[in-house]
């Protein structure tokens, strides 16, 4: 067992152990983008104490987590957080009272911000700020909103942290969509992922499989490495700030913002985030929180060995040894770990390299029901004919309760049975002979016909010249409201039909789900053929397997439709190279290629790309 570092203990707390420097508001706005320090003049001890008492009162008022997003970038009065803060408060000496921050704005469900964001449910009310689940009425999607008074001591820091986080644009983080100061309010709008599951809920059902735990530490360390390269840190990585999407990807919420809202700072942000990832890996392997106190619905390890940290493979049987050592290297930063002489990992980049150096951890094999063993039918001496060779015991059908095959009908006795057998055989022979003669006659007649055709005709042959390319006169991106915003990379549209397969039109990035992130039904391109023309098929080449529909406007449509109601569905398909054929040729001037399912890109988001479109007559 290894001695626990003081830096590791700080990860379980709501705020850092460092003293917050006094700074002017405008300077704090700049500093927070780099080191996340608070602009508050209060000491962090007072901040933590006030946060704990405020959190306790919120619990009495019935403010609880609301849905998958939980407390919107952090746990509101999480189990264990208050315990740690109150314990620290009792151990600290008394400090001079500091002026309290203003109370959270008195808002209610239905209130609108900027005539756009309608508040739905308050999920956090803590330390002068509140967090809400809301609806963006302009884009018809759910969002999360943090709100605090503009005269709050940390308002400048929160704005700066949110704007810096938004500039990162990494899909591995829950994206900040807007950061606004509007009169007496400051609010930050971020993504809401209704179908993602917080790690806290996953761990409530049990520890992760080794492959899942490996994916967790790899994805989190790589994401935080990219963030620290841009000068951004999290400082509050917990089971509530890590989400897993349906595709198995992990998303981090609250980058820079969660710490800024609570005034958490650190003199060593890379080490703090590394230990945060190590704590999450430890919890994923053991279903225990690697500190003395219980937190986030997990039991602490204080009851196992007071003052020491036990390696995960000593806490729970069957833990992957390499991942156990990796968790210890991230958590213990005072030299060799308890189970290895490897150097500790003090930055997310070092942790990412150490994870990559582990031998490959295979995903668990899918479990299938074992097939029932084949049992050859046994000959039963003394049995009647037709029963000994064909009957099988009930066990061959899967158990004593399985029904046996019905007994064979008794054979006709004597001469009558023989006559019937010969009669049936003669009828069968006559039928086979007649059928063979008809087939031969048909083949001989077919060979004597001109061209040797078998009489089959293709639908396109009945309409004259078919299968020729139709010129695309113009094209336009199609992202109709109310759920679309009317624009989907219009500058790249010509690249979809320029004849060059190396150029392409592409959609925006969508996260979490291939169906445009559950935000809208689809997007696509409208092709203008100049005048009503015959169209039999549309050939589309994508980058990655994509789901698409071929739609057409009525032949008498004079102007390009502006909604889906102006088109009729012709056919659909999924693939990387699609030929969408109509059952019979149609006449139209406007063809819509409508994408409904996007492929997963290398950067972890979903995006459609059309390299070439060709319309055939």
N, C-alpha and C positions, 0 to 999 in steps of 0.2 A: 504494500500500500504506500501511497505517496502523500506527502504533505500538500494540503490545498493552498493554492496561492491566493493572496488577498485580491488580486485582480479578478480571479475567477469568481470569488464570492460576490463581487460587485455586479456581475451579470444578472444575478437574481433579483437585484433591487430595482426600484422604480427610477432612481436617479444615480448619477455618478458620485464618487467620493471626492471629487475635486471641488475646490472653491470657485464659484462663478465670478469672474472679474466684472467690475462695473464699467460700463461703456455707454456711449451715447447711442441713440436709436439708429441713426444713419450708419454709424460704424458697425453696429451689431448686424445690420442687414447684410453687410459685405462679409463680415467674419463668419456668419453662420453657414455660408456656402462652402467654406473650407474646413472649419473645425467644429461647427455645430454648437458654439458657445452661446449661452443665453445672454440677453441684454438686460435681464432682471438685476436689480440691485440687492435682492434678497440672497441670503446664503442658501445653498442647496438643502441644508438641514431643514430650514423653515419651509422650503418648497415641498420637501417630502412629507413633512409633518402635516402641512395643510392639505396636501393631496390625499393623505391617508384619512384624515377626518372628513374631508369632502366626499371621499369614496364611501366611507361608512354611512354617511347620511344619505347618499344616493341609494345604497342598498335598502335602507329603511323606507325610502320613497318608492321602491319597486322598480327602479331603472335597471333593466337587465339587457343581456345580449339580445340582439334582434336578428335572427336568421344566420345565414352562412357568413356574411361579412362580420358577424360578431360585433365587436365594439368599434369597427371602422378604424383599423390600423392599430389596435391595441385592446387589451382586456380591461373592461371597466370593473374595478374592484375585484380583480381575480383572487381566487383562493391562494394564499401564500404571499401575495404582494403586500397586502395590508399588514400581515404578520411581520414581514421583514422590516417594513418601514417603521412600525410601532416599536419593534425591538431596538432598532437603531436609535429611535428617538429617546427611549428610556436610557440607553447607554451614553448618549451625548450629554454634554453639559448644557445648561440653559443658555439661550442666546437672546439678544435684544429683539423685541418684537418688531417685525417689518410691516409696512403698510400692505394690506391685503389687496389682491387683484380684484377687479370688478366681477360681479356675478355673471354667469353665462347669460346671453341675451334671452329674454323671455319670449320665445317663439313657440309656435304651435303647429300641429299638422295642418297642411293646406296653405301655409305661408309660402310666398314666392319670392325668390331672390332674382333680381335683374329681370323680372317678368318671364323667367325661363325655368328656374329650378324650383319645383314644388316639393316642399318637405313632406315626407310621409310618416316616418317613425324615428323617434329619438332613441339612439342605441347607446350613447354615452353622455353623461353630464358630469364633468370632473374638472376641478382646478381652474375654473374660469372659462372653460370652453365646452362646447357640446358637439356631438357628432350625430349625423342623421343619415337615414336612407331616404333618397329623394328621386324624383323623376325629372329628366331633362325633356321638357315638353317640346322643344324644337326638334330634337333628334329621336324622340320617343324611345328612350332607353333609361334604365335605372342607373343611378350614380350614387356615390357617397359624398357627403359634405361635412367639413369641419368648420365651425363657426365660433368666433370669439370677438369681443369688443375691440375696436380699433385702438382704444387706450390701454389695452392689456399690455403688461410689461414684456410679453414675448411675441406680440403681434408682428413686429418687424422681422424677428428671427423666423417665425413661421412662414411669412411671405417669401423671404429670401430662400429658405430651405425648399419650399414648394416649387419655386421657379427654377431653382438649380436642378431639382429632381426631374422636372418636366423636360429639361434640355437633354437629359441622358437618353431618353427614348429607347431604353432596353426592354424588350418584351418579357424578360424574366422578372420584371418588377410591375406591380400594379401601377398604372400610369396616372400621373397628375394631369388633369384635363384643363384646369383653370385655377388661377390664384388672383383674387380681386380684393381691393380695398374700396368699399362702397359706403361713403359717409361714415356712420358710426360702427360699421361692421367690417370684419375681415373674414373671408371664407375661402376655403380650398376645396375644389371639386376633383374627385378621383374616380377611377373605374369601380364598378360594382360587379362582382363575379358571382351571380346567384347559384351557379352549378358547381363552383369550386368548393372543396371541403377543407376547413382548417386542420392543420396537423394535430391540434388538440383533440378534435373529435375522432381522428383516425387512431390516435394512441389510446383513446378511451376504450377501444375494442381489443387492443392487444399490441404487442411489439411488432415492428416491421420485419419482413423477410430480409435476409442479407442483401439480396439484389436491390430491393426497394430502399434500404438504408444507404447502400452505396450510391444510388441515384440521388438521394437526398443530399448527402455531403458533397458529392461532385457538383451538382447543379447550384447549390447555395454558395459554395466556395468560388466557383467560376463567376457567378453573378456578382458577388461582393468584390472580387478582384477587379472586375470591370468598373464597378462603382468607385472604388478607391483610386483608380487611375484618373478619374475625373474629380477627385477631391471630395467625394461624398461618402458618408458613413451612415450606418443605421443606429447602432448603439442600443437597440432594443429588440434583438432577435429572440422571439419566444414562440412556443407552439401556436399562439394565436395570430402571429404576424406572417406565418408561412402557410400557403394554400396549395393544395394539389388539385389539378384540373382533371377532367375525365380522361384526357390522353396520357396521364401519368407525369405531366410536367409540374414543377414546383414554381410558384410565383410568390414573391416577397412584397408585402405591402408596408407602407409607412417609411420608405427610405428617406432619411433626413427629417421628414415631417413629424413622425411619431416622437422622436427625441426632442425636437424643437417645441412641440406642444407641451411637453412635460418639463422642459428646462434641463434635460439630461445632457451632460457634456463629458468629455474624456480627454485626458492628455495623451492617451495612446489609443486612438479609435480603431486602428487595424487590429491591435491585440484584443480589444473588447469585442469586435465583431468575430474574430477567429474563435474566441472562447464561447461566444454565443452559438456559433455553428457546432462547436464541440459539445456543448450542452444539449443541443437538439439531437445530435447523433447518439449521444449517451442515452437520452430518453427514448429514441427510436429503437435502440438495441435492447433496453432493459425494462421499458415502461416505468422507469423511476427517474425523478429529477435529481441531478447530481449535486445537490446541496442539502444542508441539514433540514431545511423547512420544506413542507409540502407546498406545491405550487402548480397551477394550471391543470388541476385535477389529477396530478401525479404525486405519489408518495415520495418524500425525500429519502436520502440515504443516511440521514443522521442517526437513525436507529441502528444502522449496521456497524458503523465505526465512527465514533465522535471525533471530529477534527481531522479525519483522513478521508481520502477518496479511494474507494474500492473500484478496481477495473471492472468493466461491464461483464467480461467472461467469468468473473468471480461472483457476480450478483445473480446471473441467470445462466442456466445450463443451455448449451447449444449455440452460444453467441459466436459469431465469426471472429476468429482471433485477430486477423489483420485489421478489421474495423474496430475492434476493442482497443487495440494499440493506437489506432489513429485518433479515436476519441480522447484517449489519455494524453496524446501528444498535443492536442488542441487545448485541453483543459489545464494541464500541468505545465507551468512555464518556468520552473526553477531547476531545470536540468533533466537528467534521465527520468523516464517515467517508471511506473511500478513494474511494468512487464517488458520493458525494452530499453536498450541503451541508445535508441534513436534520439536525435535532438528534437526539442519541442518545436511546434509550428506556431509562429508568432504573427503571421499575416495570412490573409485568405489565399494569397498566391502560393505560399509555401504549403498550405493545407491542400490546395488543388493539385499541386505537383505530387505530394505524398499520396493522395488518393489515386492519381493516375498510375503511380508506380506499383500499386497493389496487383497481384495476379487477378486475372479476369474472374468476376463472380457471375456465374450463369444464372439466368432467371429460373424460377421453379418450373419443373416440367408440368404441363397440363395433365390433369387427372381424368382419365376416361374409365368408364366401367369395363371390367374385364369380360370378354365374351365367354359365353357358356361353352364348355368343352364339348367337342363333337364326340358322340358315342355311336359306334357302329351298331347297327341292329344285329342282335344275336339270334342264332338258330336255336329254337327250343325243341329238344327231342320230344317226340310224341305229340307235338302240336299239330293242329289241322293245317292243311295247305292254305297258304295265303295269310296265315297268322304267325307262323314261326319266323319267316324271313322278313316280314314287313312290320309286324307289331314291335313297339319299343316300350320299355318300362317308363313309368311316370318320371323317374329321376332324370331321364335324358332330356326332359323338357324343363328342367330347372328346379325340381324338387318334388317331394311326395304329393304336394297339393296340386300339381299341374295335371290337367286332364289328358288322358291317353287318346291316341288316334282311334276313331270309330272302327269297329271290325269290318273286314271286307265282306261284301255280299256273298251269299253262298252261290256256288257254281250250279248251272242247270244240269240236272242229272241225265245220264243216258244219251240216247240217239238224238233227242230234241236239241240238246246243247250243241252237238256237233254240227247239225244242219244250220243252226243260227250262226255259228262261227264262220262256216264256209260262205254263207250268204252275205254277211257283212264284209268279208274279205273281197268277194267278187265286186261288190258295189264300190269299194275303195279303189280297186284297180281300174274300173271303168271311169271313175271320176278323174283319176290322175291322167289317164290316157287322153280324155277329152280336153283337159286343161292344157296338156303339152301341145296338142294339135293346134289349139287356138293361139297359143303363144308363138309357135313357129309360123303360122299363117300371117300374124301381125308383123313379125319381123321381116318376112319375105316381101310383103307389101310395102313396108317402110323403106327397104333398100331400093325398090323400083321407083319411088317417088323422087321428083327433082330435088337435088341438093341434099337428099338424105335427111331432111328435117323430120323431127318427131311430132310436129304440130304445136310445140310450145312457143308462146309469144310473150315478150316482156311488155309491161305496161307502158314503158316509155316509147316503144316502137309505134304505138297507135297515134301519137301526136306529132309526128313529123320529126324534124331534126332535134335531137336531145343529147344531153351529156356534154354540151359545150359551155365553157366558162362565160359567165355574165359579168360585165364590167361593173365595178362598184364605183359610182360617181362620187359619193360622199359617205361619211360615217360620223356618228356622234356617240359619246358615252351616255349611258342610260342608267340613272340612279334616282328613280322617281320618289317624291315625297308621298305619304307623310313620314315614312321611316327612313327614307334616303334623304341626302342633303342636296341632291341635284347635280353633283359633280363627282366624277371618278376618273382622275388622271386624264383630262381631255387633251392635254398636249401630246400624249403618247398614242392617241387613237390611230393616226396614219400608219404607225409601225405595224399594225395588225393586218394590213392588206397591201404592203409595199413590195411584196415579192421576195423580201429578204428574211430568211428564217432565223437570222441572228438578232433581229430586232423584234420587239414585242410591246403590246399594250398590257398593262398590269393594273390590278385593283389596289386599293389601299390595304394596309395590314389589319388583320382581324385576329383576335385572341380567344383561346379557350375552346372553340368549336369550329368545324369546317363550314357550317352553314352561316357564314358571316357573323360568327360570334353571337348568334341568337339576336342580332340587332335588326336585321331586315331580311326580306325573303330572297334577295339576290341583287345582282347588277349585271350589266352587259353592254353590248354595242348594237346600235341601230344602223343598218346598212341601207343606203339610198341607191337604188338602181337607176335613177333618172326618170323612168317611166314604168308603167305596169309591164312586166315581162314574165315569161314562163320560168318557173323555178321548180326543179325536181329534187334537189338536195343541196346541202351546205356542208362543206368540208372545213373542219376546224382543227388546228394543231395547237396543243397546249404544252406548257411546261409542268409535268406532273399530271396524274389522273384527276380529271375535273368533271363534275356533273354539270350538264348544260342542256338547255331546251332550244329548239328551233321554233320560232313563232313568226307569223306573217300578218301584216295588215290586210284588210279587205282590198280587192283590186280597185275599187272606186275611191279609195282614200286619197285625197288631194294633198294633204299636208302631213308632215311627220308627226305621229302620235306622241303625246306627252305622258301617257299613263299606260299601265299594263292592260287596261280595259280596251285599248285600241288595237290589240293584237289577239290572234287566235293561236292556240297551241297546235303545232303540226306533229312534232315528235320530240324525243329526248334520248339521252344516252350518257354514259360515263366512260371515260378513258382519256388517254393522252393524245390519240389521233382519232377523231370522230368523223364519220360520214353520216350525217343526219338526213335520212331519205323520207320524202313524203310518200304516202301510199299511192297517190297519183299526182302528176304535176299540177301546180297551182299558178295563178297569175297574181302578181303583187309588185308594188314598187318599193315597199319597206319590209326588210327582213330583220328580225331581232334575234341575236344570239344571247341568251339569258343564262348566266352562270348561277347555279344554286348550291354547289358544293365545291369547296376550294381544297387544294392539296396543302400539306404541311411543308413549310419552307425550312431551310437549314437553320435559320435564326429563331425557330420556335414559334412562329406565327403562321397564320393561314393567309395565302395570297394566290390569286388567279393570274395567269399569264397566257395571253394568246399570241403566238408567234406568227400565225398566218391563217387567213380566212379566204375561202374561195366559194363562190356561188355558182351552181351548175344548172343549166336549163333542162 
